[in-house]
Amino acid sequence: MRTSWQPHEKHGTLTAKSDLPDSVFAFPKQRKEPLTDARHVRNAVARFDQITGVSDGERAQAFANLKKAAKYYDIALSEASWQDLGAHPQPHRKESARKAAQTRKKAAPTRSKRRKSH
C-alpha cells in the first residue's frame, strides 16, 4: 500500500480552515486523525475503530500512514494490519455511554439508603 503521510512538525488549529496539509492525516480524504507527533500517532492508533464513514480501502491507507508515522516517531506497533486495530466502527458509542451512565446512576445507592457500618 502506498502511503500519503509526510512529516509535518507545525501544529495547526483545530478548525475547518486548518493549515495542515492533507498528507499529515491518517485519513487524508476525511482529514481525520492528524499524525503530527508521537502523541497524535498513539491517539490515532487507540481511536482507529471509532472512525466512521470510511471504506476498507481507506482504512488500509490510514493504517499504512500510521505505520509510516509510527516508524518516523520511533513508536513500536504490534499490529500487523488495520483489522488488528479494530474493524468495527462504533457509530452509537455516545448513546451507549449515555445509557451506561444512567444505569450506573440507578444502581448507585443514595446516602439515605446506605447502611452505616460501625
N, C-alpha and C positions, 0 to 999 in steps of 0.2 A: 504494500500500500504506500503510495507516495504521500508524503506529509506536506502540509501547508504552513506549519508552525515555524516562525522565525523569532529569535530572541528579541525582546524589546524591553529595555530597562525603565523607560519613562512610564510613570503611572498616570492614567487619565482619570477624570471624574466619572462617576457612575451616572451618566446621563445618556440620552439618545444621541447626543452630539459628541460623544466621546471621541477624542482624537487618537485613540488606539487603533492601529490597523487591524483588518480582519485576520491577518496572519498570526496574531497573538492569541487568538481564541481557540480552544479545543474544538468547538463547533463554530467554524468561521461564518458560515451562511447565516446562522441564527445569532451570531455574536454572543454566544453563551460560554461561560467558564474561561475567563482570561487566565493566561498562563504567564504572568509577568515576573513571578519569583517562585521560590521553593514553596512558600506558604500557600500560594494560589494553586500550585500543582497538586499539593496534598489535598487541598479542599476539593478540587475538581475530581480527584480520584474518589474521595468519600461521597460526593454528591452525584456521581455518574448515573446511577439508576433513578435519580429524581428528575432528570431531563425528559421532558415530554415533547411530542410533536416532531420527532426526528426518525429517519429511516434507519434500517440496519446498516446500510452503506455509510450513512453519516456517523453512526456510532463507531464503525470500523475506522473511518477517517479521524474521528476525535481520539480514539484510542492510540492510533499511530502518532498523532500530535502530542498526546500525553506522554507516550514513551520517549519521544524525541526531547520534550521539555524536561522530563524526569532525568534523562541522561545528562542534559546540559546543566541542570541544577544539582547533580550528584545525588539523586533520590533513587533508592532501590525499589523496583516494582516486582512483587512476587507473582502478579497476574500475567498470564501468557496471552490472553485475548480479552476483547471487550466483554465477552459473555461472563468472564470471571469477575468483572466489576459489578454485574447486575444487569440482567437483560429485561427486567420488568419494571418499567417506569411506574411511579405511584401517583396517578393523577388525582386521587381522592385523599391524599395524605393529610391535608388540612382538616377535612371533615372528620376523618378518623381520629385525629389528635383531639379535636373538639369533643367528640363523643367519649374518648378515653378520659378527658379531664372531667366531664360531667359524671362519669361513672365513679371516678375517684372521690369527687365531692359527696356523692350519695353514700359511698362506702365508709367514709371517714366519720368516726363518732364525734358528736358535738361535746363541748365541755360539760354541759349539764348531764349528759348521759354516761360520761366516763366514771368509772368507779375509782374512788381513791383507795390506794393500797398503802397500808401502814405496816 
